[in-house]
Amino acid sequence: MIRYEYPFNERIRTLLRLEDLYDRLNYLVAQSDARQHHAALLTLFDILEVATRADLKSDLIQEMERQKQILLPLRNNPAISEQALNEILQAIESTLGQLHGMTGKFGQHLRDNEWLMAIKQRTSIPGGVCEFDLPTYHYWLHLDAATRQNDFKQWLAPLQPICGGLEVVLKLLRESGQSSQQTAKQGVYQQMLGGKIAQMVQITLDTTLPCVPEISANKYALNIRFLASSVTQRGSTCEQDLPFTLTFCNL
C-alpha cells in the first residue's frame, strides 16, 4: 500500500515539508560519502529556508499545550490504554521543555557562520560550489567522514527541539484519523464536507494500481481525480473504478 497526504492549511503543509527534509537529512548525514554530505548540507539549507517562514516554536508549543489539556482528563479512563497515554504525555512534556529552552531565532547559529553562509550563497548558482569557487569547502569534503558528521552534529543540535515537536504533533494528527473504504467511479471521487474542518486527508492505495491521486479540497468539498502514472507527460484520468482508503485527520 502507498499513502498520500494532503494538508488543508499552511501550518500542516510546513510541518510535512520539514518532516520530509529532516528524514532526508538524517539519512544523508549517516552516510560516509562526501557527495552525500554535500546533499545533506543542501538539505540543511532547505530546512533553514522553510522553517524561517513561520513561527514554528510558538505554533508547536501552543498545539502541544492544547493537546496536553485534552489528554490529561483521559487518565483512569478504562477505554484508554494508560501506558499509551502516559507515553504520549511524557513525549509532550519532554518536547515542551526542549522548546522552551530554545533561545534566539531558529537557525541563527547557522546564519552567524560565515563559512556556511558563503556556501549557501554559492549553491543558488548552478555548479557554483566547484573547488575553484570554494576551496575551503573542497577541503572540508576531503576530511574523514567522522569529522564531517561531528560538524553536522553541532549544527543540528540546536534544531532538534523543532524536529521533536513536529514529530509529536504529526503523530497526534495521524493517529486522530478516521478511515473509510471508498471507490472512485471511473477514477473520480467527490465528497461534500458541509463546512466540516479537517487539517489533513490521507489517501491509501494498492501499489499495483498504476495511478496517483490529484487532490483539491476546501471546507466544503473534497475532489480527487486519479491520474495514470507517467514520468514523461501529465497523466490522463484512470477511467476505471478504483478502491482506496480515505482518512480525515484533525487535531
C-alpha positions as CSV (number, residue, x, y, z in Angstrom):
1,M,0.0,0.0,0.0
2,I,1.1,3.6,-0.6
3,R,-0.2,6.6,1.3
4,Y,-0.6,10.1,0.0
5,E,-1.1,13.0,2.5
6,Y,-2.8,16.3,1.5
7,P,-2.6,19.2,4.1
8,F,-5.6,21.6,4.3
9,N,-3.6,24.5,5.7
10,E,-0.2,26.2,5.5
11,R,0.8,25.2,9.0
12,I,0.4,21.4,8.4
13,R,2.0,21.9,4.9
14,T,5.1,23.4,6.6
15,L,5.3,20.6,9.2
16,L,5.1,17.9,6.5
17,R,7.8,19.6,4.4
18,L,10.1,19.8,7.4
19,E,9.4,16.2,8.4
20,D,10.5,15.1,4.9
21,L,13.6,17.3,5.0
22,Y,14.6,16.1,8.5
23,D,14.2,12.5,7.4
24,R,16.3,13.0,4.3
25,L,19.0,15.0,6.3
26,N,19.4,12.3,8.9
27,Y,19.8,9.6,6.3
28,L,22.4,11.6,4.3
29,V,24.4,12.6,7.4
30,A,24.6,8.9,8.4
31,Q,26.4,8.1,5.2
32,S,30.1,8.4,4.7
33,D,30.5,9.6,1.1
34,A,31.4,13.3,0.6
35,R,28.8,13.7,-2.2
36,Q,26.1,12.5,0.3
37,H,27.3,15.0,2.8
38,H,27.1,17.8,0.2
39,A,23.5,16.8,-0.4
40,A,23.0,16.8,3.4
41,L,24.2,20.4,3.6
42,L,21.8,21.4,0.8
43,T,19.0,19.8,2.7
44,L,20.1,21.7,5.9
45,F,19.8,24.9,3.9
46,D,16.3,23.9,2.8
47,I,15.3,23.4,6.4
48,L,16.6,26.8,7.3
49,E,14.6,28.4,4.5
50,V,11.3,26.5,5.2
51,A,11.4,27.0,9.0
52,T,12.1,30.7,8.9
53,R,8.8,31.4,7.1
54,A,6.7,30.5,10.1
55,D,6.8,31.0,13.9
56,L,7.3,27.3,14.4
57,K,8.4,27.4,18.0
58,S,5.3,29.3,19.2
59,D,2.9,27.2,17.0
60,L,4.3,23.9,18.3
61,I,4.2,25.0,21.9
62,Q,0.6,26.2,21.6
63,E,-0.5,23.0,19.9
64,M,1.2,20.7,22.4
65,E,-0.2,22.6,25.4
66,R,-3.6,22.3,23.9
67,Q,-3.2,18.5,23.3
68,K,-1.9,18.1,26.9
69,Q,-5.1,19.7,28.3
70,I,-7.2,17.4,26.1
71,L,-5.3,14.2,27.1
72,L,-4.9,14.8,30.8
73,P,-8.6,14.2,31.7
74,L,-8.4,10.8,29.9
75,R,-6.3,9.3,32.7
76,N,-8.1,6.4,34.5
77,N,-10.5,6.1,31.6
78,P,-11.0,2.3,31.2
79,A,-11.4,2.7,27.4
80,I,-7.9,4.3,27.1
81,S,-4.6,2.5,27.3
82,E,-2.9,4.0,30.4
83,Q,0.6,3.1,29.1
84,A,0.0,4.7,25.6
85,L,-1.5,7.8,27.2
86,N,1.5,8.2,29.6
87,E,4.0,7.7,26.8
88,I,2.5,10.5,24.7
89,L,2.1,12.8,27.7
90,Q,5.8,12.2,28.6
91,A,6.8,12.9,25.0
92,I,4.8,16.2,25.1
93,E,6.3,17.2,28.4
94,S,9.9,16.4,27.3
95,T,9.5,18.2,23.9
96,L,7.9,21.3,25.6
97,G,10.8,21.5,27.9
98,Q,13.2,21.5,25.0
99,L,11.2,24.0,23.0
100,H,11.0,26.4,26.0
101,G,14.8,26.0,26.3
102,M,15.4,27.3,22.8
103,T,16.8,30.8,22.7
104,G,17.0,33.2,19.7
105,K,15.7,32.8,16.2
106,F,15.5,29.4,14.6
107,G,18.8,28.6,12.9
108,Q,20.5,31.8,13.9
109,H,23.7,29.9,14.8
110,L,23.9,28.8,11.2
111,R,23.3,32.3,9.8
112,D,26.1,33.5,12.1
113,N,28.5,31.0,10.5
114,E,30.1,32.9,7.6
115,W,31.6,29.8,6.1
116,L,28.2,28.1,5.9
117,M,26.5,31.2,4.5
118,A,29.2,31.6,1.8
119,I,28.4,28.0,0.7
120,K,24.7,28.7,0.9
121,Q,25.0,31.7,-1.3
122,R,27.0,29.8,-3.9
123,T,24.5,26.9,-4.0
124,S,22.0,29.2,-5.7
125,I,24.3,29.3,-8.7
126,P,24.2,26.1,-10.9
127,G,27.6,24.4,-10.3
128,G,28.6,27.2,-8.0
129,V,30.4,25.1,-5.4
130,C,33.2,23.8,-7.6
131,E,36.6,23.5,-5.9
132,F,37.9,26.7,-7.6
133,D,34.8,28.6,-6.2
134,L,35.1,27.4,-2.6
135,P,38.5,25.8,-1.9
136,T,37.8,25.6,1.8
137,Y,34.6,23.7,1.2
138,H,36.5,21.4,-1.2
139,Y,39.0,20.8,1.7
140,W,36.2,20.0,4.1
141,L,34.7,17.5,1.8
142,H,38.0,15.7,1.8
143,L,38.2,15.4,5.5
144,D,37.3,12.0,7.0
145,A,33.6,11.2,7.3
146,A,33.6,11.2,11.1
147,T,34.9,14.8,11.2
148,R,32.1,15.9,8.8
149,Q,29.5,14.0,10.8
150,N,30.7,15.7,14.0
151,D,30.3,19.1,12.4
152,F,26.7,18.2,11.3
153,K,26.0,17.1,14.9
154,Q,27.0,20.5,16.2
155,W,25.0,22.3,13.5
156,L,21.9,20.2,14.1
157,A,21.8,20.1,17.9
158,P,20.0,23.5,18.3
159,L,17.4,22.5,15.7
160,Q,16.4,19.2,17.3
161,P,13.6,20.6,19.6
162,I,11.7,21.8,16.5
163,C,12.2,18.3,14.9
164,G,11.0,16.7,18.1
165,G,8.0,19.0,18.3
166,L,6.8,18.4,14.7
167,E,7.2,14.6,15.2
168,V,4.9,14.7,18.3
169,V,2.3,16.9,16.6
170,L,2.2,14.9,13.3
171,K,2.0,11.7,15.3
172,L,-1.1,13.0,17.1
173,L,-2.6,14.3,13.9
174,R,-2.1,11.0,12.1
175,E,-3.5,8.9,15.0
176,S,-6.6,11.1,15.0
177,G,-7.6,9.8,11.6
178,Q,-11.0,8.3,10.9
179,S,-10.8,6.0,7.9
180,S,-13.4,4.7,5.5
181,Q,-13.3,2.5,2.3
182,Q,-14.3,4.4,-0.8
183,T,-14.4,3.8,-4.6
184,A,-13.5,6.4,-7.2
185,K,-16.0,5.8,-10.1
186,Q,-14.1,5.9,-13.4
187,G,-11.2,7.5,-11.5
188,V,-13.1,10.4,-9.9
189,Y,-14.3,10.9,-6.4
190,Q,-16.1,13.8,-4.7
191,Q,-17.3,14.2,-1.2
192,M,-19.2,17.2,0.2
193,L,-17.8,18.3,3.5
194,G,-20.5,20.7,4.6
195,G,-18.1,23.0,6.4
196,K,-16.5,20.2,8.3
197,I,-13.0,21.2,9.1
198,A,-10.1,18.8,8.6
199,Q,-6.4,19.5,8.8
200,M,-5.2,16.7,6.5
201,V,-6.6,13.9,4.4
202,Q,-4.8,10.6,3.6
203,I,-5.4,8.5,0.5
204,T,-4.2,4.9,0.7
205,L,-3.9,2.8,-2.5
206,D,-2.7,-0.6,-3.5
207,T,0.7,-0.1,-5.2
208,T,-0.3,-2.4,-8.0
209,L,-2.7,0.4,-9.2
210,P,-0.7,2.5,-11.7
211,C,-2.2,5.8,-10.8
212,V,-1.8,8.7,-8.4
213,P,-4.4,11.0,-6.8
214,E,-4.7,14.6,-7.7
215,I,-6.4,16.2,-4.7
216,S,-8.1,19.6,-4.3
217,A,-10.1,20.4,-1.2
218,N,-11.6,23.1,1.0
219,K,-14.0,23.1,3.9
220,Y,-17.0,22.5,1.6
221,A,-15.8,19.7,-0.8
222,L,-13.1,17.2,-1.4
223,N,-12.3,16.3,-5.0
224,I,-9.9,13.5,-6.1
225,R,-9.0,12.6,-9.6
226,F,-6.8,9.6,-10.1
227,L,-4.3,10.1,-12.9
228,A,-2.4,7.4,-14.8
229,S,1.2,7.4,-13.5
230,S,3.6,8.7,-16.1
231,V,7.2,10.0,-15.9
232,T,7.1,11.5,-19.4
233,Q,3.9,13.6,-19.5
234,R,0.9,14.6,-17.4
235,G,-1.2,11.6,-16.9
236,S,-4.8,11.2,-18.1
237,T,-7.6,10.2,-15.8
238,C,-7.7,6.4,-14.9
239,E,-11.2,5.6,-16.3
240,Q,-11.8,2.6,-14.1
241,D,-13.4,2.1,-10.6
242,L,-10.6,2.4,-8.0
243,P,-10.9,1.2,-4.4
244,F,-9.0,3.3,-1.8
245,T,-8.9,4.2,1.9
246,L,-9.9,7.7,2.8
247,T,-8.8,9.1,6.1
248,F,-9.6,12.6,7.6
249,C,-7.2,13.8,10.3
250,N,-7.9,16.6,12.7
251,L,-6.2,17.6,15.9
